[in-house]
Amino acid sequence: MVTQQPVRLPEDTFIKVQKTLMNMPKDQVMKKFMELKGRCNCPKCPTYTSCAKNAMEGLFCGYGASFHCISEQKGCICTTCPVAKELGLGHAVFCQMGSEKSQRYDALMRA
């Protein structure tokens, strides 16, 4: 029987943050996400819509793409966001492309 070794990803800032979050109780994770959402740039982005505001969408880098409010790209400021820098994010356009985690997974699947 052949045993497959687990895939080991390089431990960049994002991976370290994810591991920390996975080891926290759910209520602390939610508290951390609310703190990050309070500092995120999404509401200042030219692509952000009044629909997204009314739906209280934001922190797309963590929660994923807009459910139904953002369909047109009018610019992207993800790379200037203090949250993106703190979390070590390497992707952008989270409101349409999905969270950092999902974009990394998609990139692995294309490789």
C-alpha positions as CSV (number, residue, x, y, z in Angstrom):
1,M,0.0,0.0,0.0
2,V,1.4,3.4,-1.0
3,T,0.9,6.2,1.5
4,Q,0.6,9.6,0.1
5,Q,2.5,12.4,1.9
6,P,0.5,15.5,2.7
7,V,1.2,18.6,0.5
8,R,3.2,21.2,2.4
9,L,2.7,24.7,1.4
10,P,5.3,27.4,2.0
11,E,4.6,29.1,5.3
12,D,4.0,32.7,4.3
13,T,2.1,35.3,6.4
14,F,-1.3,34.2,5.1
15,I,-0.7,30.5,5.9
16,K,0.4,31.4,9.4
17,V,-2.7,33.6,10.0
18,Q,-4.9,30.8,8.7
19,K,-3.3,28.3,11.1
20,T,-3.8,30.7,14.0
21,L,-7.4,31.2,13.2
22,M,-8.0,27.5,12.9
23,N,-6.8,27.1,16.5
24,M,-9.0,29.8,17.9
25,P,-12.5,29.3,19.3
26,K,-15.3,30.3,16.8
27,D,-16.3,33.3,18.9
28,Q,-12.8,34.7,18.8
29,V,-12.5,34.1,15.1
30,M,-15.8,36.0,14.5
31,K,-14.5,38.8,16.8
32,K,-11.2,39.0,14.8
33,F,-13.2,39.1,11.5
34,M,-15.4,42.0,12.8
35,E,-12.2,43.9,13.8
36,L,-10.7,43.3,10.4
37,K,-13.9,44.3,8.7
38,G,-13.8,47.6,10.6
39,R,-10.4,48.4,9.0
40,C,-11.0,47.1,5.5
41,N,-11.0,49.3,2.4
42,C,-13.9,47.7,0.6
43,P,-16.4,50.5,1.2
44,K,-13.9,53.0,-0.3
45,C,-13.4,51.0,-3.5
46,P,-14.8,52.4,-6.8
47,T,-16.3,48.9,-7.5
48,Y,-18.2,48.9,-4.1
49,T,-21.9,49.5,-4.7
50,S,-24.8,50.8,-2.6
51,C,-26.2,47.3,-2.8
52,A,-23.1,45.9,-1.2
53,K,-23.3,48.6,1.5
54,N,-27.0,47.9,2.2
55,A,-26.3,44.1,2.3
56,M,-23.4,44.9,4.7
57,E,-21.0,43.1,2.5
58,G,-17.2,43.7,2.9
59,L,-14.0,42.0,3.8
60,F,-14.3,40.1,0.6
61,C,-10.7,38.9,1.0
62,G,-11.9,36.8,4.0
63,Y,-15.6,36.2,3.3
64,G,-15.5,35.7,-0.5
65,A,-17.0,37.3,-3.5
66,S,-20.1,39.5,-3.4
67,F,-23.2,37.4,-3.4
68,H,-25.2,39.5,-5.8
69,C,-24.2,43.2,-5.5
70,I,-21.0,43.6,-7.4
71,S,-21.0,42.6,-11.1
72,E,-18.9,45.4,-12.7
73,Q,-15.3,46.1,-12.1
74,K,-14.6,49.8,-11.8
75,G,-11.2,49.6,-10.2
76,C,-9.5,47.8,-7.4
77,I,-7.8,49.1,-4.2
78,C,-7.3,45.7,-2.6
79,T,-3.5,45.9,-2.7
80,T,-3.6,49.2,-0.7
81,C,-5.7,47.8,2.0
82,P,-4.1,47.6,5.5
83,V,-6.0,44.3,6.1
84,A,-4.5,42.8,2.9
85,K,-1.0,43.8,4.1
86,E,-1.5,42.5,7.6
87,L,-2.8,39.1,6.4
88,G,-0.1,38.7,3.7
89,L,-2.6,38.6,0.8
90,G,-1.2,38.1,-2.7
91,H,-4.4,38.3,-4.8
92,A,-6.9,41.1,-5.4
93,V,-10.4,41.7,-6.8
94,F,-11.8,39.7,-4.0
95,C,-15.3,41.1,-4.4
96,Q,-15.6,39.3,-7.7
97,M,-12.8,36.6,-7.7
98,G,-13.4,35.3,-4.1
99,S,-11.4,35.2,-0.9
100,E,-7.6,34.8,-0.8
101,K,-8.1,31.2,0.3
102,S,-10.3,30.4,-2.7
103,Q,-8.1,32.2,-5.2
104,R,-5.0,30.3,-3.8
105,Y,-6.9,27.0,-4.2
106,D,-7.9,27.8,-7.7
107,A,-4.3,28.7,-8.6
108,L,-3.1,25.3,-7.2
109,M,-5.7,23.5,-9.3
110,R,-4.6,25.3,-12.4
111,A,-0.9,24.4,-11.8
